[in-house]
Amino acid sequence: MSQMPSKDEILQWISDNPNLTSKRDIAKAFGIKGAARIDLKRILKELEAEGHLEKRKKTYRDRERLPPVSVLQISGQTSDGELLARPLEWQGEGVEPVVMVLPRASDPALSEGDRILGRLQEVKGEAHHYEARLIRRIGTNPRKVLGIFRKRDEGGRIVPIDKGDGKEWMVPGDATGGAKDGELVEAEQSGPKGRLGLPRARVITRLGDPSAPKAVSLIAIHQHGIPDEFPDDVIAEADQMKPAGLSGRDDLRDMPLVTIDPADARDHDDAVWAHEDDDPKNEGGHVIWVAIADVAHYVTPASALDREARKRGNSSYFPDRVVPMLPDRLSGDLCSLHEGVPRACIAVRMQIDAHGTKVGHRFVRGLMRSAATLTYQQVQQAMDGAPDEACGPLMEDVIEPLYAAYHALVEARQRRQPLDLDLPERKVVLSEEGKVLSVNFADRLDAHKLIEEFMVLANVAAAETLIARKSPLLFRVHEEPSSEKLETLRDVAEAAGLTLAKGQVLKTAHLNALLHAAGNTDHAEVINMSTLRAMTQAYYAPSNFGHFGLALQAYAHFTSPIRRYADLVVHRALISAHGWGDDGLRPADIEQLDGTAQHISETERRSMVAERDTNDRYLAAFLSERVGEEFTGRISGIAKFGAFVRLDETGADGLIPVRSLGREFFHFDRDAGTLMGSDTGLTIGLGQRVTVKLSEAAPVTGGLAMELVSIEGETVPRGPSGARGKPPRRKHVKAKRKADKVKRKVERSRR
């Protein structure tokens, strides 16, 4: 284009191409070259001064956008009956955007004037600018129940699955939602008690067979007593919240902080940025910024939100849903660091030297604006040479400096030697109907490790700051393993022909040496699992006992206050220590830190058990269609009643009952971790490669039963067809174990 574009044409291009908005992109689009770029720069400066654009580093973006989650008010209907809404949080200066609400069949009826919390998606080429899905209607918080639907002549009843809830709910004929007798349903209260004294309800979700996959997480939530309904006063308090302003905060909005999360992340509570340190005393060093959502601004001590957050302790994550610690108005909106939206934060600026050692840090309470919402896969692909439209403009100033700082931290990590377990994470993938589509092992990308290292560094900085200021806080404590568990680990290592240092103060470096030695052998998985089992459970405490696994003297959780109450306590401690406001730790909070630490440690374990049970049930449901098939795996545990096997394909754990091994007697040696047959001499021990046949899969309990087909490539011998043999003489077993131990030592000494 030979002629300079008008301001309107430039604004239209930026609106139509939100990922190609640098000066270079705009010049290329309009064919502007050479000295004409000076005129383009002048026009962009004028647009910025007039308030039409805002500049972020080298990129211009249209600021007239709505956040992904927003409060809306139903304003009317189209001629086709489609619901329209107006955004109550619109802060732009242009024409207010039109939002169309797309209701689902299970959504409540909405009418003009209703206020809702909606999840927005921008659309192009339509009369409306956004489409919204209902999260919930604001001002209403109907009680919900999960139970079995029992059909009656007119409607039916719901029998709750909660053991402590014996009262049935009456469902009118027009509120059954088509539920069938015996189905598991989720319902909400629709009216006061009827003539039979039962509360009225309407079915909002049919979950079908109570043993079906879609019901699994709901059952686990109720079985383990995880609160999944917010009280009315909590919802009302959250709905009244307004976005935080700049008053009393550092302005970080021009800083190109970005969020990097899983593709299915429901919230974004941390953002990062790094750049070279320009301090001449720190040549080759880096500055790392970590900004965390300022949840403490909204969840103040002794409020209804605070009481409920403490009660829950943490969010619980399942394959098909999240039970959040905070209502969605906060967790998915005001406290979520959405792209292009001003958000309150507490940020830490950390200086590291060229070798990754932290040489300084300081905390600020600020207002930030995320430059981009990125995924781990996006960022990794960008660094691998294939940046997409979102990452392309960020490579030079954001992504490459992040990795440069990360590589320095890797060097420091190698010196520190935190426990380096290699335990792939399983990911259960569900269809929209809740059926298990696949069970995969999640990839461990450098992008994941980058964020982990940044978060660890920020957590250390928080602990050090509060210790230096003599402020009470909650530490994340991980004590070293007990001597008994270490002896068990040594036995497993010896059985694999490996050694674990003895007679000295245990360090993570010793365990890493064992893990490294097993790394290229068939024993790698069992050594990793056995090392994990030797570890103590991490917990929260107001006293500092260090973090053994991370090889750190002081550690506190600071980086996830949306989903962990412990982090909220640390944020409040930082607020009090810096004198940032009156929403910090109160004397009453400090007095009950012991009780808070114990309580949230228990809620964390409760969530872990519920999440594990849910995954086990999903895996059992997934494998229930493959009963009778053979699978390869490895012996992962030994008990008196049988052997546990971890399958290679899915990572699922199943049991080989000792009764299925034949008619001979099997002696259980707890010290050696073996089962030995009295007649055949068959010995089953940890780490052995096996082929098994799946004989039973029970989705209701999550149990898998298996039959042993072969072990270490050899067909399993069977004992005599008569009665079980006598137990082997204990002297014979001990003598054999001692001889084997001596033989292994001799073999090692010859190498």
ABEGO torsion letter per residue (X at the ends): XABBBBAAAAAAAAAABAABABAAAAAAAAGBBEAAAAAAAAAAAAAAAAGABBBBEABBBBABBBBABBBBBBAEBBAAGBBBBBBAABABABBBBBBBBBBBAABBBBBBGBBBBBBBBBBBGBABABBBBBABBBGBBBBBBBBBBBBBABEEBBBBABAABABBBBBBAAAAGGBBBGBBBBBBBAEBBBAAGBBBBBBABBAEBAABAAAAAAAAAAAAGBBABBBAAAAAAAAABBBBBABGBBBAAABBBBBBBBAABABBABBBBBBBBABAABBGBBBBBBBBBBAAAABBBGBAAAAAAAAAGBBBBBAABBBBABBAAAAABAABBBBGBBBBBBBBBBBBBAAGBBAEBBBBBBBBBBABBBBAAAAAAAAAGBBBAAAAAAAAAAAAAAAAAAAAAAAAAAAAGBBBBBBBBBBBBBBAAGBBABBBBBBBBAAAAAAAAAAAAAAAAAAAAAAAAGBBBBBBBBBBBBAAAAAAAAAAAAAAGBBBBBGBBBBAAAAAAAAAAAAABAAAAAAAAAAAAABBBBBBBABBAEBAAAGBABBBBAABAAABAAAAAAAAAAAAAAGAEAABBBAAAAAAAAAAAAAAAAAAAAAAAAAAAAAAAAAAAAAAAABGBBBBBBBABBBAAEBBBBBAAAGBBBBBBAAAAEABBBBBBAAAGBBBBAAAGBBBBBGBBBBBBBABBBAAAGBBBBBBABBGGBBBBBBBABBBBBBBBAAAAAAAAAAAAAAAAAAAAAX
